[in-house]
């Protein structure tokens, strides 16, 4: 039974990593990034909900007298 030749594996793995690195660098370099992004003020509107106008009290089991 022939033996598996693994002498070229290191070369193939290193070349694969190099090619993947180059491909990712080329893909990233095609993107246009904004250098100075400016914050835009957002307006929040107050919404009236029905439970805000009612008086409610929450009874917790731990707050009951012993």
mmJSON file of the N, C-alpha and C atoms, coordinates in Angstrom:
{"data_MODEL":{"atom_site":{
"group_PDB":["ATOM","ATOM","ATOM","ATOM","ATOM","ATOM","ATOM","ATOM","ATOM","ATOM","ATOM","ATOM","ATOM","ATOM","ATOM","ATOM","ATOM","ATOM","ATOM","ATOM","ATOM","ATOM","ATOM","ATOM","ATOM","ATOM","ATOM","ATOM","ATOM","ATOM","ATOM","ATOM","ATOM","ATOM","ATOM","ATOM","ATOM","ATOM","ATOM","ATOM","ATOM","ATOM","ATOM","ATOM","ATOM","ATOM","ATOM","ATOM","ATOM","ATOM","ATOM","ATOM","ATOM","ATOM","ATOM","ATOM","ATOM","ATOM","ATOM","ATOM","ATOM","ATOM","ATOM","ATOM","ATOM","ATOM","ATOM","ATOM","ATOM","ATOM","ATOM","ATOM","ATOM","ATOM","ATOM","ATOM","ATOM","ATOM","ATOM","ATOM","ATOM","ATOM","ATOM","ATOM","ATOM","ATOM","ATOM","ATOM","ATOM","ATOM","ATOM","ATOM","ATOM","ATOM","ATOM","ATOM","ATOM","ATOM","ATOM","ATOM","ATOM","ATOM","ATOM","ATOM","ATOM","ATOM","ATOM","ATOM","ATOM","ATOM","ATOM","ATOM","ATOM","ATOM","ATOM","ATOM","ATOM","ATOM","ATOM","ATOM","ATOM","ATOM","ATOM","ATOM","ATOM","ATOM","ATOM","ATOM","ATOM","ATOM","ATOM","ATOM","ATOM","ATOM","ATOM","ATOM","ATOM","ATOM","ATOM","ATOM","ATOM","ATOM","ATOM","ATOM","ATOM","ATOM","ATOM","ATOM","ATOM","ATOM","ATOM","ATOM","ATOM","ATOM","ATOM","ATOM","ATOM","ATOM","ATOM","ATOM","ATOM","ATOM","ATOM","ATOM","ATOM","ATOM","ATOM","ATOM","ATOM","ATOM","ATOM","ATOM","ATOM","ATOM","ATOM","ATOM","ATOM","ATOM","ATOM","ATOM","ATOM","ATOM","ATOM","ATOM","ATOM","ATOM","ATOM","ATOM","ATOM","ATOM","ATOM","ATOM","ATOM","ATOM","ATOM","ATOM","ATOM","ATOM"],
"id":[1,2,3,4,5,6,7,8,9,10,11,12,13,14,15,16,17,18,19,20,21,22,23,24,25,26,27,28,29,30,31,32,33,34,35,36,37,38,39,40,41,42,43,44,45,46,47,48,49,50,51,52,53,54,55,56,57,58,59,60,61,62,63,64,65,66,67,68,69,70,71,72,73,74,75,76,77,78,79,80,81,82,83,84,85,86,87,88,89,90,91,92,93,94,95,96,97,98,99,100,101,102,103,104,105,106,107,108,109,110,111,112,113,114,115,116,117,118,119,120,121,122,123,124,125,126,127,128,129,130,131,132,133,134,135,136,137,138,139,140,141,142,143,144,145,146,147,148,149,150,151,152,153,154,155,156,157,158,159,160,161,162,163,164,165,166,167,168,169,170,171,172,173,174,175,176,177,178,179,180,181,182,183,184,185,186,187,188,189,190,191,192,193,194,195,196,197,198],
"type_symbol":["N","C","C","N","C","C","N","C","C","N","C","C","N","C","C","N","C","C","N","C","C","N","C","C","N","C","C","N","C","C","N","C","C","N","C","C","N","C","C","N","C","C","N","C","C","N","C","C","N","C","C","N","C","C","N","C","C","N","C","C","N","C","C","N","C","C","N","C","C","N","C","C","N","C","C","N","C","C","N","C","C","N","C","C","N","C","C","N","C","C","N","C","C","N","C","C","N","C","C","N","C","C","N","C","C","N","C","C","N","C","C","N","C","C","N","C","C","N","C","C","N","C","C","N","C","C","N","C","C","N","C","C","N","C","C","N","C","C","N","C","C","N","C","C","N","C","C","N","C","C","N","C","C","N","C","C","N","C","C","N","C","C","N","C","C","N","C","C","N","C","C","N","C","C","N","C","C","N","C","C","N","C","C","N","C","C","N","C","C","N","C","C","N","C","C","N","C","C"],
"label_atom_id":["N","CA","C","N","CA","C","N","CA","C","N","CA","C","N","CA","C","N","CA","C","N","CA","C","N","CA","C","N","CA","C","N","CA","C","N","CA","C","N","CA","C","N","CA","C","N","CA","C","N","CA","C","N","CA","C","N","CA","C","N","CA","C","N","CA","C","N","CA","C","N","CA","C","N","CA","C","N","CA","C","N","CA","C","N","CA","C","N","CA","C","N","CA","C","N","CA","C","N","CA","C","N","CA","C","N","CA","C","N","CA","C","N","CA","C","N","CA","C","N","CA","C","N","CA","C","N","CA","C","N","CA","C","N","CA","C","N","CA","C","N","CA","C","N","CA","C","N","CA","C","N","CA","C","N","CA","C","N","CA","C","N","CA","C","N","CA","C","N","CA","C","N","CA","C","N","CA","C","N","CA","C","N","CA","C","N","CA","C","N","CA","C","N","CA","C","N","CA","C","N","CA","C","N","CA","C","N","CA","C","N","CA","C","N","CA","C","N","CA","C","N","CA","C","N","CA","C","N","CA","C"],
"label_alt_id":[null,null,null,null,null,null,null,null,null,null,null,null,null,null,null,null,null,null,null,null,null,null,null,null,null,null,null,null,null,null,null,null,null,null,null,null,null,null,null,null,null,null,null,null,null,null,null,null,null,null,null,null,null,null,null,null,null,null,null,null,null,null,null,null,null,null,null,null,null,null,null,null,null,null,null,null,null,null,null,null,null,null,null,null,null,null,null,null,null,null,null,null,null,null,null,null,null,null,null,null,null,null,null,null,null,null,null,null,null,null,null,null,null,null,null,null,null,null,null,null,null,null,null,null,null,null,null,null,null,null,null,null,null,null,null,null,null,null,null,null,null,null,null,null,null,null,null,null,null,null,null,null,null,null,null,null,null,null,null,null,null,null,null,null,null,null,null,null,null,null,null,null,null,null,null,null,null,null,null,null,null,null,null,null,null,null,null,null,null,null,null,null,null,null,null,null,null,null],
"label_comp_id":["UNK","UNK","UNK","UNK","UNK","UNK","UNK","UNK","UNK","UNK","UNK","UNK","UNK","UNK","UNK","UNK","UNK","UNK","UNK","UNK","UNK","UNK","UNK","UNK","UNK","UNK","UNK","UNK","UNK","UNK","UNK","UNK","UNK","UNK","UNK","UNK","UNK","UNK","UNK","UNK","UNK","UNK","UNK","UNK","UNK","UNK","UNK","UNK","UNK","UNK","UNK","UNK","UNK","UNK","UNK","UNK","UNK","UNK","UNK","UNK","UNK","UNK","UNK","UNK","UNK","UNK","UNK","UNK","UNK","UNK","UNK","UNK","UNK","UNK","UNK","UNK","UNK","UNK","UNK","UNK","UNK","UNK","UNK","UNK","UNK","UNK","UNK","UNK","UNK","UNK","UNK","UNK","UNK","UNK","UNK","UNK","UNK","UNK","UNK","UNK","UNK","UNK","UNK","UNK","UNK","UNK","UNK","UNK","UNK","UNK","UNK","UNK","UNK","UNK","UNK","UNK","UNK","UNK","UNK","UNK","UNK","UNK","UNK","UNK","UNK","UNK","UNK","UNK","UNK","UNK","UNK","UNK","UNK","UNK","UNK","UNK","UNK","UNK","UNK","UNK","UNK","UNK","UNK","UNK","UNK","UNK","UNK","UNK","UNK","UNK","UNK","UNK","UNK","UNK","UNK","UNK","UNK","UNK","UNK","UNK","UNK","UNK","UNK","UNK","UNK","UNK","UNK","UNK","UNK","UNK","UNK","UNK","UNK","UNK","UNK","UNK","UNK","UNK","UNK","UNK","UNK","UNK","UNK","UNK","UNK","UNK","UNK","UNK","UNK","UNK","UNK","UNK","UNK","UNK","UNK","UNK","UNK","UNK"],
"label_asym_id":["A","A","A","A","A","A","A","A","A","A","A","A","A","A","A","A","A","A","A","A","A","A","A","A","A","A","A","A","A","A","A","A","A","A","A","A","A","A","A","A","A","A","A","A","A","A","A","A","A","A","A","A","A","A","A","A","A","A","A","A","A","A","A","A","A","A","A","A","A","A","A","A","A","A","A","A","A","A","A","A","A","A","A","A","A","A","A","A","A","A","A","A","A","A","A","A","A","A","A","A","A","A","A","A","A","A","A","A","A","A","A","A","A","A","A","A","A","A","A","A","A","A","A","A","A","A","A","A","A","A","A","A","A","A","A","A","A","A","A","A","A","A","A","A","A","A","A","A","A","A","A","A","A","A","A","A","A","A","A","A","A","A","A","A","A","A","A","A","A","A","A","A","A","A","A","A","A","A","A","A","A","A","A","A","A","A","A","A","A","A","A","A","A","A","A","A","A","A"],
"label_entity_id":["1","1","1","1","1","1","1","1","1","1","1","1","1","1","1","1","1","1","1","1","1","1","1","1","1","1","1","1","1","1","1","1","1","1","1","1","1","1","1","1","1","1","1","1","1","1","1","1","1","1","1","1","1","1","1","1","1","1","1","1","1","1","1","1","1","1","1","1","1","1","1","1","1","1","1","1","1","1","1","1","1","1","1","1","1","1","1","1","1","1","1","1","1","1","1","1","1","1","1","1","1","1","1","1","1","1","1","1","1","1","1","1","1","1","1","1","1","1","1","1","1","1","1","1","1","1","1","1","1","1","1","1","1","1","1","1","1","1","1","1","1","1","1","1","1","1","1","1","1","1","1","1","1","1","1","1","1","1","1","1","1","1","1","1","1","1","1","1","1","1","1","1","1","1","1","1","1","1","1","1","1","1","1","1","1","1","1","1","1","1","1","1","1","1","1","1","1","1"],
"label_seq_id":[1,1,1,2,2,2,3,3,3,4,4,4,5,5,5,6,6,6,7,7,7,8,8,8,9,9,9,10,10,10,11,11,11,12,12,12,13,13,13,14,14,14,15,15,15,16,16,16,17,17,17,18,18,18,19,19,19,20,20,20,21,21,21,22,22,22,23,23,23,24,24,24,25,25,25,26,26,26,27,27,27,28,28,28,29,29,29,30,30,30,31,31,31,32,32,32,33,33,33,34,34,34,35,35,35,36,36,36,37,37,37,38,38,38,39,39,39,40,40,40,41,41,41,42,42,42,43,43,43,44,44,44,45,45,45,46,46,46,47,47,47,48,48,48,49,49,49,50,50,50,51,51,51,52,52,52,53,53,53,54,54,54,55,55,55,56,56,56,57,57,57,58,58,58,59,59,59,60,60,60,61,61,61,62,62,62,63,63,63,64,64,64,65,65,65,66,66,66],
"pdbx_PDB_ins_code":[null,null,null,null,null,null,null,null,null,null,null,null,null,null,null,null,null,null,null,null,null,null,null,null,null,null,null,null,null,null,null,null,null,null,null,null,null,null,null,null,null,null,null,null,null,null,null,null,null,null,null,null,null,null,null,null,null,null,null,null,null,null,null,null,null,null,null,null,null,null,null,null,null,null,null,null,null,null,null,null,null,null,null,null,null,null,null,null,null,null,null,null,null,null,null,null,null,null,null,null,null,null,null,null,null,null,null,null,null,null,null,null,null,null,null,null,null,null,null,null,null,null,null,null,null,null,null,null,null,null,null,null,null,null,null,null,null,null,null,null,null,null,null,null,null,null,null,null,null,null,null,null,null,null,null,null,null,null,null,null,null,null,null,null,null,null,null,null,null,null,null,null,null,null,null,null,null,null,null,null,null,null,null,null,null,null,null,null,null,null,null,null,null,null,null,null,null,null],
"Cartn_x":[0.857,0.0,0.903,0.653,1.544,1.337,2.391,2.348,1.844,1.154,0.646,1.786,2.01,3.101,2.607,3.112,2.683,3.741,4.729,5.818,5.394,4.369,3.951,2.804,2.332,1.193,1.502,2.647,2.998,3.022,3.584,3.624,2.216,1.372,0.002,-0.79,-0.638,-1.385,-0.92,0.379,0.889,0.489,0.53,0.117,-1.38,-2.166,-3.607,-3.887,-3.195,-3.375,-2.945,-1.89,-1.427,-2.443,-2.965,-3.957,-5.239,-5.685,-6.886,-6.675,-5.514,-5.209,-5.246,-4.661,-4.643,-6.057,-6.849,-8.227,-9.032,-8.915,-9.661,-9.177,-7.906,-7.395,-7.929,-8.011,-8.545,-10.025,-10.766,-12.198,-12.429,-11.656,-11.825,-11.402,-10.388,-9.894,-10.882,-11.857,-12.835,-13.968,-14.057,-15.127,-14.764,-15.763,-15.58,-16.098,-15.202,-15.572,-15.637,-16.572,-16.681,-15.624,-14.875,-13.799,-14.314,-15.227,-15.76,-17.286,-17.792,-19.251,-19.825,-20.896,-21.536,-22.808,-23.033,-24.228,-25.431,-26.486,-27.716,-28.652,-29.174,-30.062,-31.386,-31.781,-33.044,-34.091,-35.272,-36.36,-37.224,-37.361,-38.211,-39.517,-40.578,-41.889,-42.45,-43.084,-43.682,-45.028,-45.186,-46.448,-47.196,-48.45,-49.269,-49.862,-49.604,-50.157,-51.247,-52.203,-53.338,-52.927,-51.897,-51.54,-50.738,-50.331,-49.628,-50.591,-51.805,-52.765,-53.461,-53.407,-54.079,-53.114,-53.713,-52.904,-52.828,-51.625,-51.467,-50.489,-50.685,-49.764,-49.449,-48.166,-47.741,-47.461,-48.098,-47.872,-46.913,-45.78,-44.814,-45.011,-44.8,-44.957,-44.007,-42.828,-41.861,-42.208,-43.05,-43.368,-44.592,-45.231,-46.398,-45.955,-46.785,-46.406,-46.408,-45.588,-45.486,-46.61],
"Cartn_y":[-1.179,0.0,1.242,2.18,3.346,4.302,4.978,5.956,7.305,8.054,9.357,10.372,11.056,12.036,13.358,13.761,14.994,16.079,15.913,16.878,18.217,18.241,19.5,20.181,19.58,20.143,21.5,21.658,22.941,24.052,23.763,24.755,25.113,24.115,24.37,25.171,24.845,25.549,26.995,27.21,28.576,29.405,28.799,29.541,29.829,28.919,29.153,30.349,30.407,31.539,32.85,32.816,34.017,34.493,33.584,33.945,34.465,33.82,34.3,35.69,35.927,37.246,38.306,38.007,38.963,39.211,38.168,38.325,39.205,38.963,39.778,41.22,41.414,42.78,43.51,42.838,43.475,43.783,42.883,43.138,44.31,44.37,45.452,46.79,46.785,48.045,48.683,47.925,48.478,49.223,49.101,49.77,51.224,52.072,53.488,53.738,54.149,54.434,55.942,56.381,57.794,58.127,59.169,59.518,60.25,61.197,61.968,61.849,60.817,60.709,61.745,62.363,63.37,62.789,63.125,62.644,63.467,62.8,63.497,63.443,64.565,64.541,63.86,62.975,62.278,62.877,63.068,63.64,62.505,62.471,61.455,62.114,61.487,62.034,61.263,61.998,61.396,60.818,59.516,58.861,58.61,59.009,58.796,57.397,56.655,55.313,55.303,54.414,54.435,54.2,53.404,53.108,54.226,55.222,56.337,57.299,57.351,58.28,57.683,56.366,55.721,55.55,55.559,55.312,53.812,53.305,51.863,51.645,50.568,50.18,48.706,48.408,47.031,46.431,45.323,44.631,43.478,43.571,42.494,41.524,40.256,39.317,39.601,40.125,40.387,41.627,42.504,43.74,43.598,42.447,42.239,42.078,42.506,42.355,40.87,40.567,39.157,38.734],
"Cartn_z":[0.0,0.0,0.0,-0.906,-1.008,0.171,0.504,1.588,1.057,1.923,1.543,1.623,0.529,0.486,1.051,2.21,2.869,2.794,1.964,1.922,1.33,0.492,-0.14,0.608,1.682,2.39,2.994,3.567,4.18,3.13,1.984,0.904,0.439,0.306,-0.151,0.891,2.156,3.201,3.307,3.267,3.342,2.124,0.959,-0.237,-0.22,0.347,0.452,1.37,2.529,3.426,2.775,2.036,1.356,0.325,-0.457,-1.476,-0.829,0.24,0.929,1.52,2.079,2.621,1.52,0.384,-0.734,-1.247,-1.357,-1.851,-0.898,0.412,1.372,1.377,1.224,1.171,-0.058,-1.166,-2.373,-2.237,-1.606,-1.41,-0.46,0.603,1.577,0.983,0.144,-0.411,-1.395,-1.876,-2.817,-2.126,-0.81,-0.078,0.184,0.114,0.438,1.846,2.717,4.088,4.288,5.109,5.43,6.478,6.224,7.141,8.37,8.191,9.309,9.333,9.938,9.999,10.956,10.572,11.411,12.01,13.268,13.933,13.491,13.153,12.796,13.993,14.414,15.581,15.241,16.099,15.89,16.816,16.296,17.08,17.616,18.914,19.521,19.924,19.558,19.897,21.087,21.975,23.161,22.785,23.041,22.734,24.032,24.045,25.233,25.182,26.232,26.316,27.373,27.256,28.201,29.648,29.888,31.273,31.94,31.179,31.8,32.49,32.056,32.659,33.873,34.048,35.17,36.336,37.554,38.734,38.945,38.985,39.196,40.33,41.022,42.076,41.89,41.986,41.796,43.162,43.459,44.714,44.469,45.119,45.007,46.172,45.96,47.076,48.229,47.947,49.014,49.818,49.275,49.981,50.882,50.881,51.737,53.189,54.139,55.55,55.951,56.955,57.389,58.244],
"occupancy":[1.0,1.0,1.0,1.0,1.0,1.0,1.0,1.0,1.0,1.0,1.0,1.0,1.0,1.0,1.0,1.0,1.0,1.0,1.0,1.0,1.0,1.0,1.0,1.0,1.0,1.0,1.0,1.0,1.0,1.0,1.0,1.0,1.0,1.0,1.0,1.0,1.0,1.0,1.0,1.0,1.0,1.0,1.0,1.0,1.0,1.0,1.0,1.0,1.0,1.0,1.0,1.0,1.0,1.0,1.0,1.0,1.0,1.0,1.0,1.0,1.0,1.0,1.0,1.0,1.0,1.0,1.0,1.0,1.0,1.0,1.0,1.0,1.0,1.0,1.0,1.0,1.0,1.0,1.0,1.0,1.0,1.0,1.0,1.0,1.0,1.0,1.0,1.0,1.0,1.0,1.0,1.0,1.0,1.0,1.0,1.0,1.0,1.0,1.0,1.0,1.0,1.0,1.0,1.0,1.0,1.0,1.0,1.0,1.0,1.0,1.0,1.0,1.0,1.0,1.0,1.0,1.0,1.0,1.0,1.0,1.0,1.0,1.0,1.0,1.0,1.0,1.0,1.0,1.0,1.0,1.0,1.0,1.0,1.0,1.0,1.0,1.0,1.0,1.0,1.0,1.0,1.0,1.0,1.0,1.0,1.0,1.0,1.0,1.0,1.0,1.0,1.0,1.0,1.0,1.0,1.0,1.0,1.0,1.0,1.0,1.0,1.0,1.0,1.0,1.0,1.0,1.0,1.0,1.0,1.0,1.0,1.0,1.0,1.0,1.0,1.0,1.0,1.0,1.0,1.0,1.0,1.0,1.0,1.0,1.0,1.0,1.0,1.0,1.0,1.0,1.0,1.0,1.0,1.0,1.0,1.0,1.0,1.0],
"B_iso_or_equiv":[0.0,0.0,0.0,0.0,0.0,0.0,0.0,0.0,0.0,0.0,0.0,0.0,0.0,0.0,0.0,0.0,0.0,0.0,0.0,0.0,0.0,0.0,0.0,0.0,0.0,0.0,0.0,0.0,0.0,0.0,0.0,0.0,0.0,0.0,0.0,0.0,0.0,0.0,0.0,0.0,0.0,0.0,0.0,0.0,0.0,0.0,0.0,0.0,0.0,0.0,0.0,0.0,0.0,0.0,0.0,0.0,0.0,0.0,0.0,0.0,0.0,0.0,0.0,0.0,0.0,0.0,0.0,0.0,0.0,0.0,0.0,0.0,0.0,0.0,0.0,0.0,0.0,0.0,0.0,0.0,0.0,0.0,0.0,0.0,0.0,0.0,0.0,0.0,0.0,0.0,0.0,0.0,0.0,0.0,0.0,0.0,0.0,0.0,0.0,0.0,0.0,0.0,0.0,0.0,0.0,0.0,0.0,0.0,0.0,0.0,0.0,0.0,0.0,0.0,0.0,0.0,0.0,0.0,0.0,0.0,0.0,0.0,0.0,0.0,0.0,0.0,0.0,0.0,0.0,0.0,0.0,0.0,0.0,0.0,0.0,0.0,0.0,0.0,0.0,0.0,0.0,0.0,0.0,0.0,0.0,0.0,0.0,0.0,0.0,0.0,0.0,0.0,0.0,0.0,0.0,0.0,0.0,0.0,0.0,0.0,0.0,0.0,0.0,0.0,0.0,0.0,0.0,0.0,0.0,0.0,0.0,0.0,0.0,0.0,0.0,0.0,0.0,0.0,0.0,0.0,0.0,0.0,0.0,0.0,0.0,0.0,0.0,0.0,0.0,0.0,0.0,0.0,0.0,0.0,0.0,0.0,0.0,0.0],
"pdbx_formal_charge":[null,null,null,null,null,null,null,null,null,null,null,null,null,null,null,null,null,null,null,null,null,null,null,null,null,null,null,null,null,null,null,null,null,null,null,null,null,null,null,null,null,null,null,null,null,null,null,null,null,null,null,null,null,null,null,null,null,null,null,null,null,null,null,null,null,null,null,null,null,null,null,null,null,null,null,null,null,null,null,null,null,null,null,null,null,null,null,null,null,null,null,null,null,null,null,null,null,null,null,null,null,null,null,null,null,null,null,null,null,null,null,null,null,null,null,null,null,null,null,null,null,null,null,null,null,null,null,null,null,null,null,null,null,null,null,null,null,null,null,null,null,null,null,null,null,null,null,null,null,null,null,null,null,null,null,null,null,null,null,null,null,null,null,null,null,null,null,null,null,null,null,null,null,null,null,null,null,null,null,null,null,null,null,null,null,null,null,null,null,null,null,null,null,null,null,null,null,null],
"auth_seq_id":[1,1,1,2,2,2,3,3,3,4,4,4,5,5,5,6,6,6,7,7,7,8,8,8,9,9,9,10,10,10,11,11,11,12,12,12,13,13,13,14,14,14,15,15,15,16,16,16,17,17,17,18,18,18,19,19,19,20,20,20,21,21,21,22,22,22,23,23,23,24,24,24,25,25,25,26,26,26,27,27,27,28,28,28,29,29,29,30,30,30,31,31,31,32,32,32,33,33,33,34,34,34,35,35,35,36,36,36,37,37,37,38,38,38,39,39,39,40,40,40,41,41,41,42,42,42,43,43,43,44,44,44,45,45,45,46,46,46,47,47,47,48,48,48,49,49,49,50,50,50,51,51,51,52,52,52,53,53,53,54,54,54,55,55,55,56,56,56,57,57,57,58,58,58,59,59,59,60,60,60,61,61,61,62,62,62,63,63,63,64,64,64,65,65,65,66,66,66],
"auth_comp_id":["UNK","UNK","UNK","UNK","UNK","UNK","UNK","UNK","UNK","UNK","UNK","UNK","UNK","UNK","UNK","UNK","UNK","UNK","UNK","UNK","UNK","UNK","UNK","UNK","UNK","UNK","UNK","UNK","UNK","UNK","UNK","UNK","UNK","UNK","UNK","UNK","UNK","UNK","UNK","UNK","UNK","UNK","UNK","UNK","UNK","UNK","UNK","UNK","UNK","UNK","UNK","UNK","UNK","UNK","UNK","UNK","UNK","UNK","UNK","UNK","UNK","UNK","UNK","UNK","UNK","UNK","UNK","UNK","UNK","UNK","UNK","UNK","UNK","UNK","UNK","UNK","UNK","UNK","UNK","UNK","UNK","UNK","UNK","UNK","UNK","UNK","UNK","UNK","UNK","UNK","UNK","UNK","UNK","UNK","UNK","UNK","UNK","UNK","UNK","UNK","UNK","UNK","UNK","UNK","UNK","UNK","UNK","UNK","UNK","UNK","UNK","UNK","UNK","UNK","UNK","UNK","UNK","UNK","UNK","UNK","UNK","UNK","UNK","UNK","UNK","UNK","UNK","UNK","UNK","UNK","UNK","UNK","UNK","UNK","UNK","UNK","UNK","UNK","UNK","UNK","UNK","UNK","UNK","UNK","UNK","UNK","UNK","UNK","UNK","UNK","UNK","UNK","UNK","UNK","UNK","UNK","UNK","UNK","UNK","UNK","UNK","UNK","UNK","UNK","UNK","UNK","UNK","UNK","UNK","UNK","UNK","UNK","UNK","UNK","UNK","UNK","UNK","UNK","UNK","UNK","UNK","UNK","UNK","UNK","UNK","UNK","UNK","UNK","UNK","UNK","UNK","UNK","UNK","UNK","UNK","UNK","UNK","UNK"],
"auth_asym_id":["A","A","A","A","A","A","A","A","A","A","A","A","A","A","A","A","A","A","A","A","A","A","A","A","A","A","A","A","A","A","A","A","A","A","A","A","A","A","A","A","A","A","A","A","A","A","A","A","A","A","A","A","A","A","A","A","A","A","A","A","A","A","A","A","A","A","A","A","A","A","A","A","A","A","A","A","A","A","A","A","A","A","A","A","A","A","A","A","A","A","A","A","A","A","A","A","A","A","A","A","A","A","A","A","A","A","A","A","A","A","A","A","A","A","A","A","A","A","A","A","A","A","A","A","A","A","A","A","A","A","A","A","A","A","A","A","A","A","A","A","A","A","A","A","A","A","A","A","A","A","A","A","A","A","A","A","A","A","A","A","A","A","A","A","A","A","A","A","A","A","A","A","A","A","A","A","A","A","A","A","A","A","A","A","A","A","A","A","A","A","A","A","A","A","A","A","A","A"],
"auth_atom_id":["N","CA","C","N","CA","C","N","CA","C","N","CA","C","N","CA","C","N","CA","C","N","CA","C","N","CA","C","N","CA","C","N","CA","C","N","CA","C","N","CA","C","N","CA","C","N","CA","C","N","CA","C","N","CA","C","N","CA","C","N","CA","C","N","CA","C","N","CA","C","N","CA","C","N","CA","C","N","CA","C","N","CA","C","N","CA","C","N","CA","C","N","CA","C","N","CA","C","N","CA","C","N","CA","C","N","CA","C","N","CA","C","N","CA","C","N","CA","C","N","CA","C","N","CA","C","N","CA","C","N","CA","C","N","CA","C","N","CA","C","N","CA","C","N","CA","C","N","CA","C","N","CA","C","N","CA","C","N","CA","C","N","CA","C","N","CA","C","N","CA","C","N","CA","C","N","CA","C","N","CA","C","N","CA","C","N","CA","C","N","CA","C","N","CA","C","N","CA","C","N","CA","C","N","CA","C","N","CA","C","N","CA","C","N","CA","C","N","CA","C","N","CA","C","N","CA","C","N","CA","C"],
"pdbx_PDB_model_num":[1,1,1,1,1,1,1,1,1,1,1,1,1,1,1,1,1,1,1,1,1,1,1,1,1,1,1,1,1,1,1,1,1,1,1,1,1,1,1,1,1,1,1,1,1,1,1,1,1,1,1,1,1,1,1,1,1,1,1,1,1,1,1,1,1,1,1,1,1,1,1,1,1,1,1,1,1,1,1,1,1,1,1,1,1,1,1,1,1,1,1,1,1,1,1,1,1,1,1,1,1,1,1,1,1,1,1,1,1,1,1,1,1,1,1,1,1,1,1,1,1,1,1,1,1,1,1,1,1,1,1,1,1,1,1,1,1,1,1,1,1,1,1,1,1,1,1,1,1,1,1,1,1,1,1,1,1,1,1,1,1,1,1,1,1,1,1,1,1,1,1,1,1,1,1,1,1,1,1,1,1,1,1,1,1,1,1,1,1,1,1,1,1,1,1,1,1,1]
}}}
